[in-house]
Amino acid sequence: MDAEIKETLQKQLQLLSERSEEPGADLPALTYAMIEIVRYMDSSLAFTSLDK
């Protein structure tokens, strides 16, 4: 995975985490978004290791 993409995804995870602490936050939607980002990162890492 490109380092810039990974950094962007990590920042998105951090922002979603911060939003989850706000009053009235849509926790199910935030949790789903966070899980999807982590799944994407995991699958990208798996493909990267297969290329080596």
C-alpha positions in Angstrom: 0.0 0.0 0.0 1.2 3.4 -0.9 2.5 5.2 2.3 0.4 8.3 1.5 -2.8 6.3 1.2 -2.0 4.5 4.4 -1.4 7.8 6.2 -4.7 9.2 4.9 -6.6 6.1 6.0 -5.0 6.3 9.5 -6.1 10.0 9.7 -9.6 9.1 8.7 -9.7 6.4 11.4 -8.6 9.0 14.0 -11.2 11.5 12.9 -14.0 8.8 13.1 -12.8 7.8 16.5 -12.9 11.5 17.7 -16.4 11.9 16.2 -17.6 8.8 18.0 -17.1 10.6 21.3 -19.3 13.6 20.3 -22.8 13.8 21.8 -25.4 12.5 19.4 -22.8 10.6 17.3 -24.2 7.9 15.0 -22.2 5.1 16.6 -23.4 2.3 14.3 -22.5 4.3 11.1 -19.1 5.4 12.6 -18.3 1.9 13.6 -19.2 0.5 10.2 -17.0 3.1 8.5 -14.1 2.3 10.8 -14.4 -1.4 10.2 -14.5 -0.9 6.4 -11.3 1.2 6.5 -9.5 -1.4 8.6 -10.7 -4.2 6.2 -9.4 -2.3 3.2 -6.0 -1.7 4.9 -5.8 -5.4 5.9 -6.6 -6.6 2.4 -4.2 -4.2 0.8 -1.4 -5.4 3.2 -2.2 -9.0 2.3 -1.9 -8.3 -1.4 1.3 -6.4 -0.8 2.9 -9.3 0.9 1.8 -11.7 -1.9 3.6 -9.5 -4.4 7.0 -10.1 -2.7 
